[in-house]
Amino acid sequence: MSRVAFCPSCGAPLEGLWQHVAVVCRYCKVEVVPGGAGDPVPQRMPDDGRPRLSIAGRTYLVEGHLAAGESAEVYRGRWVVRLGELVILKIARHKPDGDALRHEGAFLRRLADSPAVGADHFARLLPTPIALAPVQVAGTERVVSVMQWRSGFHTSLQDAIEAFPDGLDGRVLVWIFKRLLELLAFTHRAGVLHGAVLPSHVLVHPRDHGAILVGWGAAVARTRGGAGLPLPRISKVHADIYPDDVRRGGPADRATDLAMAARCIERAAGARGLLVDRFGSLPAPIGRVVREASRGQHHDAWALRDRLDEIARQAYGPPRYSPLRMPGWGGTSAD
């Protein structure tokens, strides 16, 4: 007997037999335990030889590699007892890199507990720590961070840039930038600067017009005057995304996050350098606003978001559905 369920990762229909422990989504390749609430499923994942990690009293199956960061390798995992609970496993590359994962966890907990306006909504968009502990990996002690799985957010802006080197559709870039600015507006109100808004740290939901930030290992607190502190670390791979003064050790502020977000958008637009009126796939009026932000001329994320929305309406008309159609796109064809 078979029945249809839906992939919690990408929303595609699934068809699996009752006796299957898991089925694989043909679109996004995520393994899904068939059934819904109340349906019988095996009590735990059978041991099939795949790697497992014991972290804070739970055992997680390591299912697949997602990304290689500068301080950690990132994997998809699953708690072997509650089979439908997918997680993100971040394994520090070297023992000192564990400090970055501890730093990230502390700031994510601070944001989750923030009384700032919008916390109930935006905290759900942030990575959610589950556990963090040292674990023996290949004979070496490594810090492993377990994060809640975010359904649908599997594509980084870096992935999109590599897929579309000549530039993404300007309409897509507008909604990505707006989502980033909305999230940064909250984190700044909560007294936190991200400090590493890089293409690899921007995760996009191609279908649902969503964008979130990961990689909080360089976050810093804002001072009462609105400034910040020198960033604890600078990406070697994306050093050119940072403002010059911050890259040289100067303090970060709200404009730092906005400048880095804008530079990510410029790169995704296929803009070459910072020459005037060369904005890649962005219409010139939008490109000029993004260029202002990339040069550190904006400090208020929400005000910049409103300005971007106004200019985009003039350039494109009312917002409409404009998904990021990555290679192999299997979503709706609605426009």
C-alpha positions as CSV (number, residue, x, y, z in Angstrom):
1,M,0.0,0.0,0.0
2,S,1.3,3.4,-0.9
3,R,0.2,7.0,-0.2
4,V,1.3,10.5,-1.1
5,A,3.0,12.8,1.4
6,F,4.9,16.0,0.8
7,C,8.6,16.8,1.3
8,P,9.1,19.1,4.3
9,S,12.2,20.5,2.6
10,C,10.9,21.6,-0.8
11,G,7.2,20.8,-0.9
12,A,7.4,18.3,-3.7
13,P,5.0,15.2,-3.6
14,L,6.5,12.0,-2.2
15,E,5.3,8.4,-2.6
16,G,6.6,5.8,-0.3
17,L,5.7,2.3,1.0
18,W,4.6,2.0,4.6
19,Q,7.4,-0.4,5.3
20,H,10.1,2.0,4.1
21,V,12.0,3.7,6.9
22,A,12.6,6.7,4.7
23,V,12.0,7.8,1.1
24,V,14.1,10.2,-0.9
25,C,12.6,13.4,-2.5
26,R,13.4,13.2,-6.2
27,Y,13.7,17.0,-6.4
28,C,15.9,18.0,-3.4
29,K,17.2,14.5,-2.4
30,V,16.2,14.9,1.2
31,E,15.4,11.7,3.0
32,V,11.9,11.9,4.5
33,V,10.2,9.6,7.0
34,P,6.8,8.8,5.4
35,G,3.6,9.7,7.2
36,G,2.3,12.5,9.3
37,A,1.5,13.0,13.0
38,G,0.3,9.7,14.6
39,D,1.4,7.4,11.8
40,P,3.5,4.4,12.8
41,V,7.2,4.8,12.1
42,P,10.2,2.8,13.3
43,Q,11.3,3.7,16.8
44,R,14.9,4.4,15.7
45,M,17.0,4.5,12.6
46,P,18.6,1.1,11.9
47,D,22.4,1.1,11.9
48,D,23.3,0.9,8.2
49,G,27.0,1.8,8.7
50,R,26.7,5.6,8.1
51,P,28.6,7.8,10.6
52,R,27.0,8.7,13.9
53,L,27.8,11.3,16.5
54,S,26.8,11.3,20.1
55,I,26.2,14.9,21.3
56,A,24.7,16.0,24.6
57,G,23.0,12.7,25.2
58,R,21.6,12.2,21.7
59,T,22.9,10.2,18.7
60,Y,22.8,11.8,15.3
61,L,23.2,10.1,11.9
62,V,25.4,12.1,9.5
63,E,23.5,12.0,6.3
64,G,25.2,14.2,3.8
65,H,27.7,17.1,3.3
66,L,26.2,20.5,2.8
67,A,29.0,23.0,2.7
68,A,32.6,23.6,3.6
69,G,33.1,26.8,5.7
70,E,36.4,28.3,6.6
71,S,36.1,27.2,10.2
72,A,33.7,24.2,10.0
73,E,32.3,21.5,7.8
74,V,28.5,21.5,7.6
75,Y,26.5,18.3,7.3
76,R,22.8,17.3,7.3
77,G,21.9,15.0,10.1
78,R,19.0,13.2,11.7
79,W,18.3,12.3,15.3
80,V,18.2,8.5,15.2
81,V,15.2,8.3,17.7
82,R,12.9,10.9,16.3
83,L,13.4,10.1,12.6
84,G,11.7,13.1,11.2
85,E,13.9,15.6,13.1
86,L,16.5,16.8,10.6
87,V,19.4,18.9,11.9
88,I,22.4,20.8,10.8
89,L,25.8,19.5,12.1
90,K,28.7,22.0,12.1
91,I,32.0,20.3,12.8
92,A,34.9,22.5,13.7
93,R,37.8,22.0,11.3
94,H,40.5,22.4,14.0
95,K,40.4,22.6,17.8
96,P,40.7,26.4,17.8
97,D,37.8,26.7,15.4
98,G,35.5,25.5,18.2
99,D,35.7,29.0,19.7
100,A,33.9,30.3,16.6
101,L,31.1,27.8,17.1
102,R,30.8,28.7,20.8
103,H,30.8,32.4,19.9
104,E,28.1,31.8,17.3
105,G,25.9,29.9,19.8
106,A,26.2,32.6,22.4
107,F,25.0,35.3,20.1
108,L,22.2,33.2,18.6
109,R,20.9,32.6,22.1
110,R,21.2,36.3,22.9
111,L,19.1,37.1,19.8
112,A,16.5,34.4,20.6
113,D,16.0,35.9,24.1
114,S,15.9,39.5,22.8
115,P,13.0,41.7,23.8
116,A,13.5,43.8,20.7
117,V,10.5,44.5,18.5
118,G,10.0,41.7,16.0
119,A,11.8,39.0,18.0
120,D,9.0,36.5,17.9
121,H,9.1,36.5,14.1
122,F,12.7,37.0,13.3
123,A,14.1,34.7,15.9
124,R,12.4,31.9,14.0
125,L,14.4,32.8,10.9
126,L,17.7,32.6,12.7
127,P,19.7,29.4,13.2
128,T,18.4,27.7,16.3
129,P,21.0,26.0,18.5
130,I,20.1,22.6,19.9
131,A,23.4,21.4,21.4
132,L,27.1,22.0,21.3
133,A,29.8,19.7,22.7
134,P,33.3,18.4,22.0
135,V,33.2,15.0,20.1
136,Q,35.9,12.6,19.0
137,V,35.9,12.8,15.2
138,A,38.5,10.6,13.3
139,G,40.5,10.4,16.5
140,T,40.6,14.1,17.1
141,E,38.5,16.2,19.5
142,R,36.3,18.6,17.6
143,V,33.5,20.9,18.7
144,V,30.3,20.0,17.0
145,S,27.3,22.4,16.9
146,V,23.8,21.0,16.3
147,M,21.3,23.4,14.7
148,Q,17.7,23.1,13.8
149,W,17.0,22.3,10.2
150,R,15.5,25.2,8.1
151,S,13.2,23.7,5.5
152,G,13.8,25.0,2.0
153,F,16.9,27.1,2.8
154,H,19.4,25.0,1.0
155,T,20.7,27.4,-1.7
156,S,23.3,30.0,-0.7
157,L,23.8,33.3,-2.6
158,Q,27.2,32.0,-3.5
159,D,25.6,29.0,-5.2
160,A,23.4,31.4,-7.2
161,I,26.3,33.6,-8.2
162,E,28.2,30.5,-9.5
163,A,25.1,29.4,-11.4
164,F,24.4,32.8,-12.9
165,P,27.8,34.6,-13.2
166,D,26.3,37.3,-15.5
167,G,23.8,38.2,-12.9
168,L,20.5,37.1,-11.3
169,D,17.2,38.7,-12.3
170,G,17.0,42.1,-10.7
171,R,13.5,41.3,-9.3
172,V,15.0,38.3,-7.5
173,L,17.8,40.5,-6.1
174,V,15.3,43.0,-4.8
175,W,13.5,40.5,-2.6
176,I,16.7,38.9,-1.4
177,F,18.0,42.3,-0.3
178,K,14.7,43.3,1.3
179,R,14.7,40.1,3.4
180,L,18.3,40.7,4.5
181,L,17.5,44.3,5.5
182,E,14.5,43.2,7.5
183,L,16.5,40.7,9.4
184,L,19.4,43.1,9.9
185,A,17.0,45.7,11.2
186,F,15.9,43.3,13.9
187,T,19.4,42.2,14.9
188,H,20.6,45.8,15.1
189,R,17.6,46.7,17.3
190,A,18.7,43.8,19.5
191,G,22.2,45.2,19.8
192,V,24.0,42.7,17.6
193,L,26.0,43.2,14.4
194,H,26.3,40.1,12.2
195,G,29.9,41.0,11.0
196,A,30.1,38.5,8.2
197,V,27.3,39.1,5.6
198,L,29.0,37.1,2.9
199,P,27.5,35.3,-0.2
200,S,28.1,31.9,1.5
201,H,26.2,33.1,4.6
202,V,23.1,34.2,2.8
203,L,20.7,31.2,2.4
204,V,17.8,31.7,0.0
205,H,14.4,29.9,-0.2
206,P,14.1,30.0,-4.1
207,R,10.4,29.3,-4.1
208,D,9.1,31.3,-1.1
209,H,11.0,34.6,-1.5
210,G,12.9,34.0,1.7
211,A,16.5,34.8,2.7
212,I,18.2,34.3,6.1
213,L,21.7,34.7,7.5
214,V,23.9,32.0,8.9
215,G,27.5,32.1,10.0
216,W,27.3,34.2,13.2
217,G,30.8,33.3,14.4
218,A,32.0,36.9,13.9
219,A,29.0,38.7,15.5
220,V,29.8,41.6,17.8
221,A,27.7,43.7,20.2
222,R,26.9,47.3,19.5
223,T,27.9,49.9,22.0
224,R,25.3,52.4,23.5
225,G,26.5,54.9,20.9
226,G,25.7,52.5,18.1
227,A,29.2,51.5,17.1
228,G,30.7,48.1,17.6
229,L,34.0,46.4,18.1
230,P,36.6,45.1,15.7
231,L,35.4,41.9,14.2
232,P,36.9,38.8,15.9
233,R,37.7,37.3,12.5
234,I,37.7,38.2,8.8
235,S,37.0,35.8,5.9
236,K,40.1,35.2,3.8
237,V,37.9,33.9,0.9
238,H,35.7,37.0,0.8
239,A,38.0,39.7,2.3
240,D,36.9,42.1,-0.5
241,I,33.3,42.1,0.8
242,Y,34.4,43.9,4.0
243,P,34.7,47.7,4.1
244,D,38.4,48.7,4.0
245,D,38.6,50.2,7.5
246,V,36.9,47.1,9.1
247,R,39.2,44.8,7.2
248,R,42.2,46.7,8.6
249,G,40.9,46.2,12.2
250,G,38.6,49.2,12.6
251,P,35.3,48.9,14.5
252,A,32.2,47.6,12.8
253,D,28.9,49.4,13.0
254,R,25.4,49.1,11.4
255,A,26.7,50.5,8.1
256,T,29.2,47.6,8.0
257,D,26.5,45.0,7.8
258,L,24.5,47.0,5.3
259,A,27.6,47.6,3.1
260,M,28.5,43.9,3.1
261,A,24.9,42.9,2.2
262,A,24.9,45.5,-0.6
263,R,28.2,44.2,-1.9
264,C,26.8,40.7,-2.0
265,I,23.8,41.9,-4.0
266,E,26.2,43.8,-6.4
267,R,28.2,40.6,-6.9
268,A,25.0,38.6,-7.5
269,A,23.9,41.2,-10.1
270,G,27.1,40.6,-12.1
271,A,28.3,44.1,-11.4
272,R,32.0,44.4,-12.3
273,G,33.9,46.6,-9.8
274,L,32.4,49.7,-8.3
275,L,32.3,51.9,-11.4
276,V,29.5,54.5,-11.6
277,D,26.4,53.3,-13.6
278,R,27.7,49.7,-13.9
279,F,25.1,47.8,-12.0
280,G,24.9,44.5,-13.8
281,S,21.3,43.2,-13.9
282,L,20.0,45.9,-11.6
283,P,18.2,48.9,-13.2
284,A,20.2,52.1,-12.7
285,P,17.9,53.7,-10.0
286,I,18.1,50.5,-7.9
287,G,21.8,50.1,-8.6
288,R,22.5,53.5,-7.3
289,V,20.7,52.9,-4.0
290,V,22.6,49.6,-3.6
291,R,25.9,51.3,-4.5
292,E,25.3,54.0,-1.8
293,A,24.8,51.2,0.8
294,S,27.9,49.4,-0.4
295,R,30.0,52.5,0.2
296,G,28.7,52.8,3.8
297,Q,26.3,55.7,3.3
298,H,23.3,54.0,5.0
299,H,23.1,53.1,8.7
300,D,19.4,52.3,9.1
301,A,18.4,48.9,7.7
302,W,14.7,49.5,7.8
303,A,14.9,53.0,6.2
304,L,17.1,51.5,3.4
305,R,14.5,48.7,3.0
306,D,11.7,51.3,2.5
307,R,13.8,53.3,0.1
308,L,14.6,50.1,-1.9
309,D,10.9,49.2,-2.0
310,E,10.0,52.6,-3.3
311,I,12.6,52.6,-6.1
312,A,11.8,49.0,-7.0
313,R,8.1,49.8,-7.5
314,Q,9.0,52.7,-9.8
315,A,11.3,50.4,-11.8
316,Y,9.2,47.2,-11.9
317,G,5.7,48.1,-10.7
318,P,4.0,46.2,-7.8
319,P,5.9,43.2,-6.4
320,R,5.1,39.9,-8.1
321,Y,6.1,36.3,-7.7
322,S,9.7,36.0,-9.0
323,P,11.3,32.8,-7.8
324,L,15.0,32.1,-8.0
325,R,15.0,29.4,-10.7
326,M,18.2,27.5,-10.0
327,P,19.4,24.8,-12.4
328,G,17.1,21.8,-11.9
329,W,14.3,24.0,-10.6
330,G,11.3,21.9,-9.8
331,G,8.9,24.5,-8.4
332,T,5.7,26.1,-9.7
333,S,5.8,28.0,-13.0
334,A,3.7,30.8,-11.6
335,D,4.9,34.3,-12.3
